[in-house]
Amino acid sequence: MTSTRIAPIIALFITLLVCAPLLLAGTPVDPSTLNPPPAARTNAVCERDGSQIICTLQFTDPPFAGGTGVICGSGASAFEPFQFSNRSVQGKRYYDQNGNLLVRHFREVLDGTFTNPITHKSLAFSGGDTDLHRLAVPGDVSSGTEAVTGSVRIFLGQGNGTMAIDTGRLVDSPQGLIQEAGQHPFFDYFGGDTAAMQPLCDALQ
């Protein structure tokens, strides 16, 4: 075969090598075919990108209204702060070429109020965090480690500053908490430290 005939063949081969990933990139994927599939409420848009599948998510939860589980005070004066909150999320899910989930990575934004149901005094809170979950077993959301980093604060009123209710970093696993840094009084309260939420209780008096 002459060089003049070989050259076009080589050029075609190189073109296929370069263009093949581009042809696959951006190819729509039905979310319901993935393991596990994104929840319908997340409005997932999934596309094949080379050897992986990436789903983009964006959603807002219905407003939450209910008790916090925290008990302030004792006896006849005890009360449970009432919480009203909003949560919106943007993020991505990464799947392998076979459609098995590998990574969940999203950012959530939170805001709302805590209210004393007796006096009706309310305090606002706001903040957000980033969640990075790397699965140890593809497709098994109960595996791997999950790191949450962010800051959520309660505004205690003019001149009283703020109270951190979730600031810093937590790394969790199926075997239990791996790392904790920062201030997490809600986490501490339900872990047995009943004084952890005292600043909130005092501010709602």
CORHU-V151105 format. One record per residue. N is the residue number from 0. RES is the residue in three letters. OMEGA is omega in whole degrees, 0 to 359 (999 if undefined). Layout:
BEGIN
n:N res:RES omega:OMEGA
n:N res:RES omega:OMEGA
END
This chain:
BEGIN
n:0 res:MET omega:183
n:1 res:THR omega:181
n:2 res:SER omega:181
n:3 res:THR omega:177
n:4 res:ARG omega:180
n:5 res:ILE omega:185
n:6 res:ALA omega:180
n:7 res:PRO omega:180
n:8 res:ILE omega:179
n:9 res:ILE omega:180
n:10 res:ALA omega:179
n:11 res:LEU omega:180
n:12 res:PHE omega:179
n:13 res:ILE omega:180
n:14 res:THR omega:179
n:15 res:LEU omega:179
n:16 res:LEU omega:182
n:17 res:VAL omega:189
n:18 res:CYS omega:183
n:19 res:ALA omega:178
n:20 res:PRO omega:181
n:21 res:LEU omega:179
n:22 res:LEU omega:179
n:23 res:LEU omega:183
n:24 res:ALA omega:177
n:25 res:GLY omega:178
n:26 res:THR omega:182
n:27 res:PRO omega:177
n:28 res:VAL omega:178
n:29 res:ASP omega:182
n:30 res:PRO omega:183
n:31 res:SER omega:180
n:32 res:THR omega:185
n:33 res:LEU omega:183
n:34 res:ASN omega:348
n:35 res:PRO omega:181
n:36 res:PRO omega:173
n:37 res:PRO omega:178
n:38 res:ALA omega:183
n:39 res:ALA omega:184
n:40 res:ARG omega:182
n:41 res:THR omega:179
n:42 res:ASN omega:186
n:43 res:ALA omega:171
n:44 res:VAL omega:187
n:45 res:CYS omega:180
n:46 res:GLU omega:175
n:47 res:ARG omega:181
n:48 res:ASP omega:183
n:49 res:GLY omega:183
n:50 res:SER omega:179
n:51 res:GLN omega:177
n:52 res:ILE omega:182
n:53 res:ILE omega:176
n:54 res:CYS omega:175
n:55 res:THR omega:185
n:56 res:LEU omega:174
n:57 res:GLN omega:180
n:58 res:PHE omega:175
n:59 res:THR omega:178
n:60 res:ASP omega:170
n:61 res:PRO omega:179
n:62 res:PRO omega:178
n:63 res:PHE omega:175
n:64 res:ALA omega:181
n:65 res:GLY omega:180
n:66 res:GLY omega:181
n:67 res:THR omega:186
n:68 res:GLY omega:179
n:69 res:VAL omega:178
n:70 res:ILE omega:179
n:71 res:CYS omega:178
n:72 res:GLY omega:181
n:73 res:SER omega:178
n:74 res:GLY omega:184
n:75 res:ALA omega:182
n:76 res:SER omega:182
n:77 res:ALA omega:176
n:78 res:PHE omega:176
n:79 res:GLU omega:179
n:80 res:PRO omega:178
n:81 res:PHE omega:182
n:82 res:GLN omega:169
n:83 res:PHE omega:184
n:84 res:SER omega:175
n:85 res:ASN omega:180
n:86 res:ARG omega:174
n:87 res:SER omega:188
n:88 res:VAL omega:169
n:89 res:GLN omega:181
n:90 res:GLY omega:181
n:91 res:LYS omega:171
n:92 res:ARG omega:182
n:93 res:TYR omega:180
n:94 res:TYR omega:175
n:95 res:ASP omega:185
n:96 res:GLN omega:179
n:97 res:ASN omega:177
n:98 res:GLY omega:178
n:99 res:ASN omega:184
n:100 res:LEU omega:178
n:101 res:LEU omega:186
n:102 res:VAL omega:168
n:103 res:ARG omega:182
n:104 res:HIS omega:183
n:105 res:PHE omega:178
n:106 res:ARG omega:178
n:107 res:GLU omega:178
n:108 res:VAL omega:186
n:109 res:LEU omega:170
n:110 res:ASP omega:180
n:111 res:GLY omega:182
n:112 res:THR omega:167
n:113 res:PHE omega:185
n:114 res:THR omega:171
n:115 res:ASN omega:185
n:116 res:PRO omega:181
n:117 res:ILE omega:182
n:118 res:THR omega:182
n:119 res:HIS omega:175
n:120 res:LYS omega:183
n:121 res:SER omega:175
n:122 res:LEU omega:179
n:123 res:ALA omega:172
n:124 res:PHE omega:176
n:125 res:SER omega:179
n:126 res:GLY omega:180
n:127 res:GLY omega:178
n:128 res:ASP omega:178
n:129 res:THR omega:183
n:130 res:ASP omega:178
n:131 res:LEU omega:182
n:132 res:HIS omega:177
n:133 res:ARG omega:183
n:134 res:LEU omega:176
n:135 res:ALA omega:178
n:136 res:VAL omega:181
n:137 res:PRO omega:178
n:138 res:GLY omega:183
n:139 res:ASP omega:184
n:140 res:VAL omega:177
n:141 res:SER omega:182
n:142 res:SER omega:174
n:143 res:GLY omega:180
n:144 res:THR omega:181
n:145 res:GLU omega:181
n:146 res:ALA omega:179
n:147 res:VAL omega:181
n:148 res:THR omega:179
n:149 res:GLY omega:181
n:150 res:SER omega:174
n:151 res:VAL omega:184
n:152 res:ARG omega:174
n:153 res:ILE omega:177
n:154 res:PHE omega:189
n:155 res:LEU omega:179
n:156 res:GLY omega:184
n:157 res:GLN omega:178
n:158 res:GLY omega:183
n:159 res:ASN omega:177
n:160 res:GLY omega:182
n:161 res:THR omega:175
n:162 res:MET omega:177
n:163 res:ALA omega:175
n:164 res:ILE omega:174
n:165 res:ASP omega:182
n:166 res:THR omega:180
n:167 res:GLY omega:187
n:168 res:ARG omega:173
n:169 res:LEU omega:175
n:170 res:VAL omega:185
n:171 res:ASP omega:178
n:172 res:SER omega:178
n:173 res:PRO omega:180
n:174 res:GLN omega:180
n:175 res:GLY omega:183
n:176 res:LEU omega:180
n:177 res:ILE omega:184
n:178 res:GLN omega:174
n:179 res:GLU omega:177
n:180 res:ALA omega:180
n:181 res:GLY omega:183
n:182 res:GLN omega:183
n:183 res:HIS omega:185
n:184 res:PRO omega:176
n:185 res:PHE omega:178
n:186 res:PHE omega:181
n:187 res:ASP omega:182
n:188 res:TYR omega:182
n:189 res:PHE omega:173
n:190 res:GLY omega:176
n:191 res:GLY omega:180
n:192 res:ASP omega:186
n:193 res:THR omega:179
n:194 res:ALA omega:186
n:195 res:ALA omega:182
n:196 res:MET omega:182
n:197 res:GLN omega:177
n:198 res:PRO omega:177
n:199 res:LEU omega:180
n:200 res:CYS omega:180
n:201 res:ASP omega:183
n:202 res:ALA omega:180
n:203 res:LEU omega:179
n:204 res:GLN omega:999
END
